[in-house]
Amino acid sequence: MNKNKFASIVCAAGVALLGTLLLGGCASTYQQRSVKGSGFLSDYSQLKERGGDTAMLSYIDPQANFRAYNKILLEPVRAYAANKDSSMAKLSKEKQQQLLNYFDAALREQLKKDYALVSQPGPGVMRVRVALTEATGSKVVLDTVSTILPIGLALSSVKAIATGEHLNVGTIGAECEGLDSMTNRRLFAAVDARVGRKITLKFDKFSRWHAVEDACDFWAEQLHDRLVEKRGKAPAAR
């Protein structure tokens, strides 16, 4: 094999590996080995472990026509804490709101690339429900829900949390399901959890929030990409 051909192969392999790393996970978190539902989803019995680059537990209606949906009604993001004394539960209402608004904005930023975001059910509208949890054993429903803010404002507001209260949890989870907005037929559902990598530098508090931010970004991208794939399209390169 000549040197030019060898160099081309090495270069192509490097690009492919980089793409895998960018799409397959985020730098400050990795997927948890097991997860339990919080009670947010209407039914967990359909969810199965799928393996590969997917949510830990998921379900897709094999008869669903995802091409029929070009609009999304995103419900306010909810939060489930592990218990009343957990870090998430003890966050001030303001910080809870900032966190949920960030996740809401991350989802909207991704979904608007291929869907019209609407506020009412109707033909071609998929209703999407999402919750942020403290993963395994989260059973306490917090009364704070996300509100719709300008995306740029919501995405930047979580940075302020780093200088005050912090979310001292090892694992953060997300649950999601998509329903036909007219019939409530379930189209898909997923449960996932990500673990923050151990950081021991002096910026630990910020890094913990940064890990939560990364997890929200990752889930938002994955939701968008999986929905686009189900419509027979290839997700745009990042």
Residue frames relative to the residue before (quaternion, step in Angstrom):
aa qw qx qy qz dx dy dz
M 1.0000 0.0000 0.0000 0.0000 0.00 0.00 0.00
N 0.3833 -0.7386 0.4954 0.2495 3.60 -0.77 0.95
K 0.6861 -0.5274 0.3196 0.3859 3.52 -1.27 0.48
N 0.6454 0.5362 -0.3326 0.4306 3.59 0.97 -0.81
K 0.6636 0.4980 -0.3031 0.4688 3.55 0.96 -0.89
F 0.6370 0.5262 -0.3213 0.4626 3.58 1.01 -0.84
A 0.6529 0.5176 -0.3093 0.4585 3.57 0.96 -0.89
S 0.6392 0.5313 -0.3227 0.4527 3.59 1.02 -0.80
I 0.6529 0.5148 -0.3114 0.4601 3.57 0.99 -0.86
V 0.6495 0.5169 -0.3088 0.4644 3.55 0.98 -0.92
C 0.6523 0.5202 -0.3069 0.4579 3.56 0.97 -0.89
A 0.6631 0.5056 -0.3013 0.4625 3.57 0.91 -0.93
A 0.6466 0.5186 -0.3159 0.4618 3.58 1.00 -0.83
G 0.6472 0.5259 -0.3146 0.4535 3.55 1.03 -0.81
V 0.6446 0.5112 -0.3140 0.4738 3.57 1.00 -0.83
A 0.6530 0.5164 -0.3136 0.4567 3.59 0.95 -0.89
L 0.6547 0.5070 -0.3102 0.4670 3.58 0.98 -0.87
L 0.6372 0.5244 -0.3260 0.4612 3.58 0.97 -0.83
G 0.6494 0.5190 -0.3159 0.4573 3.56 0.98 -0.86
T 0.6388 0.5294 -0.3190 0.4582 3.56 1.02 -0.82
L 0.6663 0.5022 -0.3049 0.4593 3.55 0.94 -0.87
L 0.6730 0.5035 -0.3030 0.4491 3.57 0.96 -0.82
L 0.7454 0.4019 -0.2200 0.4842 3.57 0.95 -0.86
G 0.7073 0.5186 -0.2689 0.3981 3.57 1.02 -0.73
G 0.8195 -0.0741 0.0562 0.5655 3.62 1.12 -0.25
C 0.4086 -0.6908 0.5287 0.2761 3.54 -1.29 0.04
A 0.6691 -0.5889 0.2890 0.3493 3.53 -1.06 0.86
S 0.7754 0.3717 -0.2047 0.4676 3.60 0.90 -0.82
T 0.7584 0.2921 -0.2036 0.5459 3.62 1.22 0.04
Y 0.0713 -0.7596 0.6399 0.0916 3.52 -1.33 0.27
Q 0.6478 -0.5676 0.3447 0.3733 3.57 -1.18 0.50
Q 0.4640 -0.6646 0.5208 0.2679 3.55 -1.03 0.90
R 0.5406 -0.6568 0.4233 0.3116 3.62 -1.12 0.61
S 0.8003 0.0481 -0.0251 0.5972 3.59 1.11 -0.53
V 0.0597 -0.7947 0.6039 0.0125 3.55 -1.20 0.49
K 0.1643 -0.7590 0.6209 0.1065 3.55 -1.21 0.59
G 0.5400 -0.6369 0.4483 0.3189 3.54 -1.13 0.68
S 0.4474 -0.7056 0.4953 0.2380 3.53 -1.20 0.62
G 0.5617 -0.5552 0.4165 0.4503 3.55 1.18 -0.56
F 0.4641 0.6937 -0.4354 0.3374 3.58 1.28 -0.07
L 0.6992 0.4463 -0.2737 0.4870 3.59 0.91 -0.87
S 0.5650 -0.6286 0.4248 0.3241 3.55 -1.14 0.67
D 0.8017 0.0159 0.0348 0.5965 3.61 1.12 -0.61
Y 0.1785 -0.7996 0.5676 0.0812 3.58 -0.85 1.01
S 0.4990 0.7069 -0.4063 0.2937 3.57 1.24 -0.34
Q 0.6608 0.5205 -0.3096 0.4433 3.62 1.13 -0.56
L 0.6106 0.6002 -0.3485 0.3814 3.57 1.18 -0.53
K 0.0466 -0.7941 0.6058 -0.0162 3.54 -0.98 0.94
E 0.5286 -0.5820 0.4970 0.3673 3.55 -1.27 0.38
R 0.1953 -0.8215 0.5310 0.0707 3.56 -0.73 1.08
G 0.3392 -0.7489 0.5043 0.2642 3.59 1.09 -0.63
G 0.7071 0.4414 -0.3313 0.4420 3.53 -1.30 0.12
D 0.7211 -0.4186 0.3295 0.4429 3.55 -1.30 -0.39
T 0.4474 0.6630 -0.4648 0.3797 3.57 0.60 1.19
A 0.6645 -0.4326 0.3911 0.4673 3.54 -1.32 -0.05
M 0.6325 -0.5634 0.3696 0.3820 3.57 -1.13 0.60
L 0.7755 0.0893 -0.0398 0.6238 3.56 1.03 -0.86
S 0.1338 0.8137 -0.5553 0.1076 3.59 -0.80 0.88
Y 0.1045 -0.7536 0.6450 0.0715 3.51 -1.37 0.34
I 0.0145 -0.7640 0.6450 0.0087 3.55 -1.07 0.79
D 0.4267 -0.6864 0.5254 0.2657 3.57 -0.82 0.99
P 0.3637 -0.7688 0.4754 0.2250 3.63 -0.44 1.10
Q 0.6890 0.4677 -0.2776 0.4791 3.59 1.22 -0.40
A 0.4924 0.6876 -0.4238 0.3243 3.58 1.26 -0.17
N 0.2628 -0.7422 0.5982 0.1493 3.56 -1.06 0.83
F 0.1927 -0.8297 0.5154 0.0941 3.57 0.04 1.28
R 0.5689 0.5945 -0.3851 0.4179 3.59 1.18 -0.36
A 0.6049 0.5852 -0.3497 0.4116 3.58 1.22 -0.41
Y 0.6986 0.4515 -0.2595 0.4907 3.59 1.25 -0.27
N 0.0236 0.8035 -0.5932 0.0448 3.54 -0.72 1.12
K 0.7047 0.3515 -0.2474 0.5645 3.57 1.30 0.18
I 0.1544 -0.7866 0.5930 0.0767 3.56 -1.16 0.65
L 0.1878 -0.7253 0.6542 0.1035 3.50 -1.05 0.93
L 0.1201 -0.8144 0.5671 0.0277 3.57 -0.27 1.29
E 0.3097 -0.7551 0.5501 0.1772 3.55 -0.58 1.14
P 0.6393 -0.5103 0.3844 0.4279 3.62 -1.18 0.39
V 0.4683 -0.6713 0.4997 0.2836 3.57 -1.00 0.84
R 0.2173 -0.7788 0.5794 0.1026 3.56 -0.93 0.95
A 0.2690 -0.7603 0.5684 0.1628 3.59 -1.28 0.26
Y 0.1232 -0.7666 0.6287 0.0434 3.53 -1.10 0.87
A 0.1983 -0.7915 0.5712 0.0890 3.58 -0.71 1.10
A 0.6146 -0.5648 0.4028 0.3756 3.57 -1.22 0.49
N 0.7564 -0.1827 0.1364 0.6131 3.58 1.04 -0.82
K 0.7087 -0.4884 0.3022 0.4098 3.57 -1.27 0.19
D 0.7147 0.4210 -0.2529 0.4979 3.59 1.22 -0.37
S 0.4419 0.7081 -0.4504 0.3168 3.59 1.26 0.14
S 0.6889 -0.4948 0.3405 0.4058 3.54 -1.30 0.36
M 0.6660 0.5015 -0.3157 0.4531 3.58 0.93 -0.85
A 0.6638 0.5089 -0.3030 0.4567 3.57 0.97 -0.86
K 0.7090 0.4669 -0.2603 0.4600 3.59 1.08 -0.73
L 0.4525 0.6656 -0.4700 0.3623 3.57 1.23 -0.05
S 0.5352 -0.5962 0.4761 0.3625 3.55 -1.08 0.60
K 0.6445 -0.5235 0.3830 0.4049 3.57 -1.20 0.48
E 0.6218 0.5543 -0.3375 0.4383 3.56 1.06 -0.76
K 0.6910 0.4667 -0.2821 0.4744 3.58 0.91 -0.90
Q 0.6014 0.5391 -0.3546 0.4711 3.59 1.06 -0.71
Q 0.6589 0.5171 -0.3028 0.4548 3.55 0.95 -0.93
Q 0.6480 0.5220 -0.3199 0.4532 3.58 0.93 -0.86
L 0.6614 0.5165 -0.3042 0.4509 3.56 0.94 -0.91
L 0.6979 0.4586 -0.2760 0.4758 3.59 0.84 -0.95
N 0.6259 0.5259 -0.3402 0.4647 3.58 1.05 -0.70
Y 0.6127 0.5442 -0.3501 0.4536 3.57 1.07 -0.71
F 0.6726 0.4877 -0.2999 0.4688 3.58 0.85 -0.95
D 0.6258 0.5394 -0.3269 0.4589 3.58 0.98 -0.84
A 0.6899 0.4791 -0.2801 0.4648 3.57 0.89 -0.96
A 0.6257 0.5313 -0.3402 0.4588 3.59 1.03 -0.76
L 0.6451 0.5131 -0.3136 0.4713 3.58 1.01 -0.80
R 0.6812 0.4923 -0.2916 0.4567 3.57 0.87 -0.95
E 0.6236 0.5522 -0.3386 0.4376 3.56 1.00 -0.82
Q 0.6968 0.4485 -0.2707 0.4900 3.60 1.00 -0.77
L 0.7113 0.4920 -0.2793 0.4172 3.58 0.74 -1.04
K 0.6331 0.5610 -0.3444 0.4073 3.60 1.04 -0.69
K 0.5115 0.6527 -0.4176 0.3714 3.59 1.24 -0.26
D 0.8252 0.1690 -0.0566 0.5360 3.58 1.05 -0.75
Y 0.7447 0.3286 -0.2009 0.5450 3.58 1.27 -0.08
A 0.4053 -0.6300 0.5889 0.3033 3.53 -1.28 0.45
L 0.2808 -0.7558 0.5684 0.1638 3.59 -0.84 0.96
V 0.0514 -0.8278 0.5573 -0.0382 3.55 -0.59 1.17
S 0.4094 -0.7259 0.5060 0.2223 3.56 -1.29 0.30
Q 0.7322 0.3530 -0.2185 0.5399 3.58 1.28 -0.01
P 0.5068 -0.6264 0.4853 0.3396 3.61 -1.10 0.60
G 0.2045 0.7759 -0.5797 0.1417 3.54 -1.23 0.44
P 0.7171 -0.4052 0.3124 0.4733 3.59 -1.26 -0.03
G 0.8237 0.2099 -0.1676 0.4993 3.58 -0.96 0.87
V 0.5869 0.5703 -0.3654 0.4437 3.58 1.28 0.20
M 0.1808 -0.7575 0.6210 0.0884 3.55 -0.87 1.02
R 0.2560 -0.7501 0.5898 0.1548 3.57 -0.85 0.97
V 0.1113 -0.8091 0.5769 0.0152 3.57 -0.71 1.12
R 0.1273 -0.7810 0.6108 0.0264 3.54 -0.85 1.11
V 0.0073 -0.8105 0.5838 -0.0472 3.58 -0.86 0.97
A 0.0337 -0.7782 0.6265 0.0265 3.57 -1.13 0.71
L 0.2678 -0.7098 0.6281 0.1731 3.53 -1.21 0.66
T 0.0463 -0.8302 0.5549 -0.0270 3.59 -0.72 1.05
E 0.4774 -0.6059 0.5304 0.3515 3.52 -1.35 0.04
A 0.5886 -0.6411 0.3214 0.3732 3.50 1.23 0.78
T 0.8760 -0.0031 -0.0133 0.4820 3.57 -1.07 -0.84
G 0.8565 0.1518 -0.1280 0.4765 3.54 -0.81 1.06
S 0.4188 0.7039 -0.4859 0.3050 3.63 1.18 0.15
K 0.0609 0.8330 -0.5423 0.0910 3.56 -0.51 1.17
V 0.6385 0.5365 -0.3295 0.4427 3.61 1.20 -0.35
V 0.2644 -0.7761 0.5555 0.1383 3.56 -0.60 1.15
L 0.2697 -0.7525 0.5786 0.1617 3.58 -0.69 1.06
D 0.4540 -0.7220 0.4537 0.2586 3.57 -0.99 0.77
T 0.5376 0.6003 -0.4094 0.4277 3.59 1.28 0.07
V 0.0224 -0.7761 0.6302 0.0101 3.59 -0.99 0.84
S 0.6142 -0.5692 0.3961 0.3766 3.56 -1.21 0.46
T 0.1843 -0.7302 0.6416 0.1456 3.51 -1.32 0.44
I 0.5123 -0.6496 0.4654 0.3148 3.56 -1.14 0.55
L 0.0092 0.7741 -0.6304 0.0566 3.54 -0.74 1.18
P 0.6406 -0.4476 0.4063 0.4735 3.59 -1.21 0.14
I 0.5674 -0.6586 0.3662 0.3321 3.57 -0.73 1.08
G 0.6618 0.5210 -0.3153 0.4372 3.59 0.87 -0.91
L 0.6566 0.5085 -0.3086 0.4637 3.59 0.97 -0.84
A 0.6802 0.4913 -0.2941 0.4576 3.59 0.89 -0.92
L 0.6691 0.5071 -0.3056 0.4493 3.58 0.97 -0.82
S 0.7112 0.4434 -0.2655 0.4766 3.59 1.06 -0.64
S 0.5871 0.6355 -0.3719 0.3364 3.62 1.08 -0.61
V 0.6187 0.5689 -0.3601 0.4048 3.61 1.05 -0.66
K 0.5274 0.6395 -0.4157 0.3744 3.62 1.15 -0.42
A 0.6349 0.5634 -0.3353 0.4087 3.57 1.05 -0.75
I 0.5637 0.6175 -0.3917 0.3841 3.59 1.12 -0.53
A 0.5920 0.6264 -0.3592 0.3581 3.56 1.07 -0.74
T 0.7083 0.4565 -0.2651 0.4688 3.58 1.10 -0.61
G 0.7290 0.3627 -0.2319 0.5322 3.58 1.27 -0.07
E 0.8224 -0.0353 0.0729 0.5631 3.54 -0.70 -1.10
H 0.1265 -0.7993 0.5821 0.0797 3.56 -1.15 0.52
L 0.4544 -0.6849 0.5071 0.2595 3.54 -1.19 0.57
N 0.0967 -0.8403 0.5333 0.0112 3.55 0.00 1.32
V 0.3545 0.7092 -0.5290 0.3025 3.58 0.47 1.23
G 0.4492 -0.6909 0.4955 0.2745 3.55 -1.14 0.62
T 0.8017 0.1926 -0.0673 0.5619 3.55 1.10 -0.72
I 0.0839 -0.7670 0.6347 0.0431 3.56 -1.05 0.82
G 0.1479 -0.8233 0.5460 0.0469 3.56 -0.92 0.86
A 0.1481 -0.7625 0.6206 0.1073 3.53 -1.32 0.31
E 0.0891 -0.7647 0.6363 0.0480 3.53 -1.15 0.74
C 0.0039 0.8156 -0.5738 0.0751 3.54 -0.94 0.88
E 0.0788 0.7725 -0.6302 0.0009 3.54 -1.18 0.55
G 0.2473 -0.7513 0.5961 0.1383 3.52 -1.23 0.65
L 0.0813 -0.8053 0.5872 -0.0071 3.55 -0.91 0.99
D 0.5045 -0.5714 0.5290 0.3730 3.54 -1.20 0.43
S 0.4356 -0.7498 0.4320 0.2480 3.58 -0.59 1.13
M 0.6773 0.4891 -0.2938 0.4644 3.60 1.20 -0.43
T 0.8067 0.2838 -0.1183 0.5047 3.58 0.95 -0.90
N 0.3513 -0.7457 0.4732 0.3106 3.61 1.30 -0.41
R 0.3284 0.7261 -0.5277 0.2942 3.58 1.16 0.47
R 0.4027 -0.7201 0.5094 0.2446 3.57 -0.84 0.97
L 0.2364 -0.7806 0.5698 0.1000 3.54 -0.88 1.05
F 0.7762 -0.1313 0.1011 0.6084 3.57 1.04 -0.77
A 0.0267 -0.7661 0.6405 0.0467 3.53 -1.33 0.27
A 0.0055 0.8082 -0.5880 0.0317 3.57 -1.11 0.63
V 0.0868 -0.7501 0.6535 0.0526 3.53 -1.25 0.65
D 0.0710 0.7981 -0.5925 0.0831 3.57 -0.84 0.97
A 0.0955 -0.7754 0.6205 0.0682 3.56 -1.28 0.34
R 0.1134 -0.7882 0.6029 0.0492 3.55 -1.07 0.77
V 0.3072 -0.7510 0.5681 0.1377 3.53 -1.10 0.83
G 0.4047 -0.7085 0.5214 0.2496 3.56 -0.94 0.87
R 0.4499 -0.6727 0.5120 0.2880 3.57 -0.97 0.82
K 0.5478 -0.6433 0.4259 0.3235 3.56 -1.05 0.78
I 0.0624 -0.7794 0.6234 -0.0058 3.52 -0.81 1.10
T 0.0920 -0.8310 0.5480 0.0280 3.60 -0.72 0.97
L 0.4551 0.6811 -0.4600 0.3427 3.59 1.21 0.28
K 0.6993 -0.4957 0.3118 0.4099 3.59 -1.25 0.16
F 0.6629 0.4833 -0.3129 0.4786 3.60 1.24 -0.23
D 0.1525 0.8459 -0.4999 0.1063 3.60 1.15 0.59
K 0.6618 0.5175 -0.3337 0.4275 3.60 0.83 -0.90
F 0.6623 0.4831 -0.3088 0.4824 3.57 0.92 -0.86
S 0.6498 0.5364 -0.3299 0.4256 3.58 0.94 -0.85
R 0.6185 0.5307 -0.3572 0.4563 3.58 1.00 -0.68
W 0.6736 0.4611 -0.2990 0.4943 3.58 0.94 -0.81
H 0.6115 0.5502 -0.3497 0.4485 3.54 1.06 -0.73
A 0.6302 0.5299 -0.3350 0.4580 3.59 1.04 -0.72
V 0.6429 0.5052 -0.3192 0.4791 3.59 0.99 -0.81
E 0.6322 0.5301 -0.3166 0.4680 3.56 1.01 -0.85
D 0.6569 0.5080 -0.3054 0.4659 3.58 0.94 -0.89
A 0.6457 0.5218 -0.3213 0.4556 3.57 0.98 -0.85
C 0.6473 0.5103 -0.3179 0.4685 3.60 0.94 -0.83
D 0.6446 0.5140 -0.3160 0.4694 3.58 0.97 -0.85
F 0.6502 0.5302 -0.3091 0.4480 3.55 0.96 -0.92
W 0.6882 0.4772 -0.2886 0.4640 3.59 0.84 -0.97
A 0.6276 0.5327 -0.3416 0.4535 3.58 1.01 -0.75
E 0.6615 0.4971 -0.2997 0.4748 3.58 0.96 -0.88
Q 0.6640 0.5109 -0.3095 0.4497 3.57 0.94 -0.89
L 0.6326 0.5233 -0.3383 0.4599 3.60 0.96 -0.81
H 0.6579 0.5064 -0.3054 0.4664 3.57 0.88 -0.93
D 0.7062 0.4863 -0.2806 0.4313 3.57 0.75 -1.05
R 0.6664 0.4945 -0.3172 0.4590 3.60 0.93 -0.83
L 0.6481 0.5085 -0.3251 0.4644 3.60 0.99 -0.76
V 0.6450 0.5150 -0.3169 0.4672 3.58 0.99 -0.83
E 0.6385 0.5238 -0.3233 0.4620 3.59 0.97 -0.82
K 0.6573 0.5114 -0.3140 0.4559 3.59 0.99 -0.79
R 0.6554 0.4730 -0.3110 0.5000 3.57 1.23 -0.36
G 0.5704 -0.6344 0.3606 0.3771 3.55 1.30 0.15
K 0.5810 0.5597 -0.3813 0.4514 3.57 1.21 0.46
A 0.4228 -0.6692 0.5409 0.2844 3.55 -1.23 0.41
P 0.4876 -0.6538 0.4825 0.3194 3.62 -0.87 0.89
A 0.5378 -0.6241 0.4595 0.3319 3.56 -1.08 0.73
A 0.5358 -0.6247 0.4644 0.3272 3.55 -1.09 0.72
R 0.2357 -0.7697 0.5766 0.1396 3.59 -1.07 0.77
